[in-house]
Amino acid sequence: MSTVRKTREQLRSWRWFGPSDTRAFSHRSRMQQVGVRREEVMGRPIIGIVNTWSEISTCHLHLRERAENVKRGILAAGGFPIELPAMSLGEVMVKPTTMLYRNFLAMECEELLRSHPVDGAVLMGGCDKTTPGLLLGAISMDIPAIYLPAGPQLNGHFKGVKVGVGTHTRKFYDELRSGRITDQDWIDLEAAMCRSHGTCNTMGTASTMTSIAEVLGFCLPGASSIPADDAAHPRMASQVGERIVQMVWEDLKPSRILSRASVANAAATYMALGGSTNCAVHLIAMARRAGAELTLDMLDQRARDIRVLVNLMPSGDYLMEDFYFAGGLPALLKRIEQHLDLSALTVTGRTLGENIAGAKVNEGGDDIIRDAAHPISERGALAVLYGNLAPAGAVIKPAAADPKLLRHTGPAVVFEDMPDMMKRIDDPALPVDANSVLVLKNAGPQGGPGFPEWGNLPIPKKVLATGVRDMVRVSDARMSGTHYGTCVLHVAPEAFVGGPLALVRDGDLIELDVDARRLELKVSDEELARRRAAWTPPPPRFERGYGRMFSAHVTQAPEGCDFDFLQSPGTLPEPDIY
Ligand code: FES
């Protein structure tokens, strides 16, 4: 536990409200205008609640109510809450992709905190990009911050099957397209898919990233596993409010929490979770902001060392509600503690080891949170591939792929971009069979634009009709963490900037060998040089606005897709107050 105790004059907000000059007079006067007494803001920790609630961010609909629980805790601990709305980034509704705006949210969070009189922050998010977006901003601002995960949805059920959001959308869609379920079944599924508040109930990107936030040290122990509609969730929210006030007095900032050790812990946990491939992008971005080295190769090494122990969809059988009852993230961390640096500091003021000292897998939970002797798969959560098709790297999630396809060579069926794919994928004349390798170009950070989750290309109808449910797919896109399949993703450099993926043509042989970590285009160097000479860069995606800034500054997937001017550690000076 930290022994630092700030004085009230050391509070950041004191600069706004403490002095007896005209500026502070105006600040206090404006608070009095809204019914707040001067004593409520002078010398008390002021907590900014950065809330990504909105009516169109369906996973966060309960966060407006949760903010009230947080405020209760803040007031009880002697702080003063101020809610700061931020971009909501609902994964399903925001187009072309929320990933275009992750860095926007990061900048918004950082600047909201910098420009306002706040001493500490509660970060309220959960839907995929909101977790890394808020954390990136808080890391760079570096005032005490605690993360409040929205919590997963309750288990879904349909026709006797446990339904995983996203995972079963694609499964049932393939059944529909192959005529195995009716149109009415499909309509009924729509109503059954999401049955409560909260984020996707699989180990998709949302649950992966909230778990990562927790193991990095930014959440109260166990917080990321609590279902959104469990009564424990508002209790946790109130506790978050209490704790952030104490963190302000203790000056417990992200720079004391995020370290090489906590990043290494997150990498290990990612693998045991069987987490989303998106984590490889976000975790690298967060580590770089903190100056902690993390590379794709380091992640690959962790994936070789640590098998997937969490039996959750899309790699396994269960859902987040089951995980919670099995003991949740603390129980998993206890199971992999030999891979963790237990001395890493967390928002509790205690170490990770102290936080999980009493954690255990609950009775009946051993099939959900496995031990090292019984992994859910011998294949890892991640493999990093290199070759002439991906000189800077590509990733695949072997645990969610058909084992028979992990070593495969087949002819490419190339789609130049998403509209091309949508137009032709189900064309009966498409020269494709189960042996083909589907290739999608121009879906990376620049090309998408924004690095959309298009990497799980649908299986062509005529191949589905033969009973096939998985094929090798290669793209510079991402894939939803709820999806599965033999999908090679994040190929870098991307096609749009002239990566070798841009040179692939129909019929070229592509070799995938996951054990050898290889992705090769079986075309001679001379022929590739000829094609490169004939290649012309596509016109820019954006002429103006945020998109233009994004295109000018976003980095490639192996570097975390952060903006180049935000990547380095360090904070900006405090604003002048005149
Ligand atoms: Fe929000 Fe999946 S759509 S977490």
Boltz pocket constraint, residues with backbone or C-beta under 6 A from the ligand:
constraints:
  - pocket:
      binder: B
      contacts: [[A, 59], [A, 90], [A, 91], [A, 92], [A, 126], [A, 127], [A, 128], [A, 198], [A, 199], [A, 200], [A, 204], [A, 206]]
      max_distance: 6.0
